[in-house]
Amino acid sequence: MGVEPENTLRSFVAAQQAGLDVIELDLHLSKDGALVVMHDTDVDRTTDGTGPIADKTLAELRALDAGRGEHVPVFEEVLDAVRSPLQAEIKDVAAARALAEVMTTRDLISRVEVSSFHDEAVAEIARLVPGVRTALIASRYGTDIVERAVEAGAATVCLNIRRLTLEVVEHARKADLRIIGWVVNTQDHLRLVRALGLDGATTDYPEIKRTGRFTA
C-alpha cells in the first residue's frame, strides 16, 4: 500500500513482481456474503464511497473506485491474479466460515495462512480447516500474547514492532512460535527485526526487501 492503492489487484501484482515472499490482505463479508478484500469495516478511507462494507452488496462495492481506477476485489480474484503465498486476515468468525469454504474447495492449505486479531476467529478457522496455518495478530500486548496464541492453536504471532521486546520474543520462542514484526517501513525497524532474530516482517514498501541485505 506504500506504492499502489491498498488491497487492490494492482498492489498485489506489484508485490509479486517486486519479489516479496508473501502477500498480506484483509477480508470482510459484503451484505450478500462475498469475501471482499479491504482493511477497514467501512469503505470511506480507501474508496470514493461511504458506509460500512456489511451494508453494501458486492455489486455496490464493485461500483466504487479503490484508487487509480481499481475495483474492490474479492478473495477469489486475488487467488487467480497472483501466484504468491497469501496471508489472509479475517476480522470475525463469520469471515472465518466463508474463508474456510473457499480454502476447502480450492485446496489452499499450503498456499494461504490465516491471521486475525481475534482469538475466536483463529480457533474457528483451525476447527473448520484441519491443518491450516494460523497467526494471531496483536498491537498492544504483553507476554500473555504467547499463551493466547497457543490456546487458539496459532503457530505464529504477528506483533506491532513498536512494542516488541526481547522478553516477548524469548517467551514466544520457548513456545515454538514464529514471530512476524509489523509494520516495518524504516531501516531502523528492519535492523530491529534482524537484531531480535524475527522470522519475518510486514512492510508497505517493496524496496525494504531489496535494501535488507545491506542492513547489519
Solvent accessible surface area in square Angstrom, and as a share of the most:
residue,aa,sasa,rsa
1,M,117,0.52
2,G,29,0.28
3,V,68,0.39
4,E,33,0.15
5,P,18,0.11
6,E,25,0.11
7,N,15,0.08
8,T,0,0.00
9,L,51,0.25
10,R,100,0.36
11,S,12,0.08
12,F,8,0.03
13,V,50,0.29
14,A,25,0.19
15,A,16,0.12
16,Q,36,0.16
17,Q,146,0.65
18,A,27,0.21
19,G,40,0.38
20,L,37,0.19
21,D,100,0.52
22,V,74,0.43
23,I,7,0.03
24,E,61,0.27
25,L,0,0.00
26,D,5,0.02
27,L,0,0.00
28,H,18,0.08
29,L,47,0.24
30,S,6,0.04
31,K,134,0.57
32,D,91,0.47
33,G,44,0.43
34,A,21,0.16
35,L,8,0.04
36,V,0,0.00
37,V,2,0.01
38,M,5,0.02
39,H,81,0.36
40,D,32,0.17
41,T,96,0.56
42,D,49,0.26
43,V,0,0.00
44,D,71,0.37
45,R,133,0.49
46,T,27,0.15
47,T,17,0.10
48,D,105,0.55
49,G,13,0.12
50,T,97,0.56
51,G,22,0.21
52,P,64,0.40
53,I,2,0.01
54,A,65,0.50
55,D,90,0.47
56,K,39,0.16
57,T,43,0.25
58,L,43,0.22
59,A,77,0.59
60,E,91,0.41
61,L,0,0.00
62,R,73,0.27
63,A,87,0.67
64,L,26,0.13
65,D,57,0.29
66,A,9,0.07
67,G,26,0.25
68,R,153,0.56
69,G,52,0.50
70,E,38,0.17
71,H,110,0.49
72,V,1,0.01
73,P,3,0.02
74,V,15,0.08
75,F,0,0.00
76,E,58,0.26
77,E,56,0.25
78,V,0,0.00
79,L,7,0.03
80,D,105,0.54
81,A,40,0.31
82,V,3,0.02
83,R,194,0.71
84,S,11,0.07
85,P,62,0.39
86,L,1,0.01
87,Q,19,0.08
88,A,0,0.00
89,E,9,0.04
90,I,0,0.00
91,K,38,0.16
92,D,68,0.35
93,V,37,0.21
94,A,48,0.38
95,A,1,0.01
96,A,0,0.00
97,R,134,0.49
98,A,25,0.20
99,L,0,0.00
100,A,6,0.05
101,E,127,0.57
102,V,20,0.11
103,M,1,0.00
104,T,96,0.56
105,T,110,0.64
106,R,96,0.35
107,D,116,0.60
108,L,12,0.06
109,I,62,0.31
110,S,101,0.65
111,R,51,0.19
112,V,0,0.00
113,E,16,0.07
114,V,0,0.00
115,S,0,0.00
116,S,0,0.00
117,F,78,0.32
118,H,76,0.34
119,D,42,0.22
120,E,100,0.45
121,A,0,0.00
122,V,0,0.00
123,A,44,0.34
124,E,20,0.09
125,I,0,0.00
126,A,36,0.28
127,R,159,0.58
128,L,58,0.29
129,V,4,0.02
130,P,104,0.65
131,G,65,0.62
132,V,17,0.10
133,R,102,0.37
134,T,3,0.02
135,A,0,0.00
136,L,0,0.00
137,I,10,0.05
138,A,4,0.03
139,S,38,0.25
140,R,189,0.69
141,Y,37,0.14
142,G,29,0.28
143,T,45,0.26
144,D,76,0.40
145,I,0,0.00
146,V,4,0.02
147,E,91,0.41
148,R,80,0.29
149,A,0,0.00
150,V,83,0.48
151,E,151,0.68
152,A,9,0.07
153,G,52,0.50
154,A,6,0.05
155,A,53,0.41
156,T,1,0.01
157,V,0,0.00
158,C,6,0.04
159,L,0,0.00
160,N,18,0.09
161,I,2,0.01
162,R,190,0.69
163,R,105,0.38
164,L,16,0.08
165,T,66,0.39
166,L,103,0.51
167,E,116,0.52
168,V,7,0.04
169,V,6,0.04
170,E,89,0.40
171,H,59,0.26
172,A,0,0.00
173,R,84,0.31
174,K,171,0.72
175,A,36,0.28
176,D,129,0.67
177,L,8,0.04
178,R,103,0.38
179,I,0,0.00
180,I,21,0.11
181,G,0,0.00
182,W,52,0.18
183,V,55,0.32
184,V,0,0.00
185,N,49,0.25
186,T,65,0.38
187,Q,61,0.27
188,D,102,0.53
189,H,32,0.14
190,L,13,0.06
191,R,111,0.41
192,L,61,0.30
193,V,11,0.06
194,R,113,0.41
195,A,86,0.66
196,L,28,0.14
197,G,45,0.43
198,L,21,0.10
199,D,66,0.34
200,G,22,0.21
201,A,42,0.33
202,T,42,0.25
203,T,31,0.18
204,D,29,0.15
205,Y,78,0.30
206,P,16,0.10
207,E,71,0.32
208,I,16,0.08
209,K,92,0.39
210,R,121,0.44
211,T,49,0.29
212,G,3,0.03
213,R,176,0.64
214,F,157,0.65
215,T,12,0.07
216,A,114,0.88
